[in-house]
Amino acid sequence: MSSNPQGTQQRPGTGPRLRPTNPATLVVAALGAAAVGWLLIARDYSDFPSITWLPTIITGGLGILEIIAAIATKARIDRKPGTMPIEPLTAVRYVVLAKASSVVGALFLGFFGAVSLWLLVSRGRLSAANDDLPPAIGGFAGAVLLLVGALLLERACRVPPQPEDEDETSE
């Protein structure tokens, strides 16, 4: 047993761990943001600022960058020919980015999903809803792209199982 700075005993190999993102966390974040989005737009649509394409561009762009990073990282972790091995600290940074991005993607997904749905239902009676609907749907699509990119990047950073040594199995 080893002791940590606080003086408590730990079993070897049981230090702090980064666990995969829990799908329940993403669902709760999306549902909470959807509720807030629906309440905000349904209650105060006349005071609601017009929806722009900026969230679509930002979330979609980040999602594409994370998908590219996931492909490159997976190749580096698998030590594909022509790639350099990835530094462990770089992989940890990518995982932290991916975990944060997945929660942000879920929040935007819920918010823009609710706003898009409300605008879709209201477009017949409110002319401004027709103008706000395309960027809201774009925000939803960008959030989906961000969420997918984040989950792919997180998965790409997983350490593959180590092959067993033949010497250990023959003893």
C-alpha positions, 0 to 999 in steps of 0.5 A: 500500500502507498500513501498519498499526500493526505496520509491515507492508504491507497491500493496500488493502481487505484489513484484518480481516474478519468471515467468515460462520459456517462450518457445519463449526464448528457441526457439530463443536461440536454433535457434541462437546457430544453426546458430552459429554452422552451420556457424562455422562448415561449414566455418572452419571444417578443423580447427574445433576440433574433437567432443568428448563425453564429452558434451554428458556425462555432459548434459545427466548426468545433465538432469538425475539428474534434472529429479530425482530432479523433481520427488523428489521435486514434491513428497515433494511439494505434501507432499506424505507420507514418504517425508519431506516438502521442504524448500521454499528457496530450491525450489527457488534454484531448479527453478533458476537452472531449468531456467538456465539449460533450456536455456543452454539445448536449446543452446546446442540443437541448436548447436549440432543439426546444427552440426549433420545436417551438418555432416550428409550431409557431411559424404559422401564427408568427412571421418572425418565427419563419426567420428564426427557424433556419438558424435555430435548426442550424444551431441544433445541427451544430450541437449534434456535430459537436456532441458526436465529435466530442464522443468520438474524440473521447473514444479515440483517446482510450488506451488499447488493451495491452497484449499479454506476454507469452512468457507470463502465460507459459509459466 
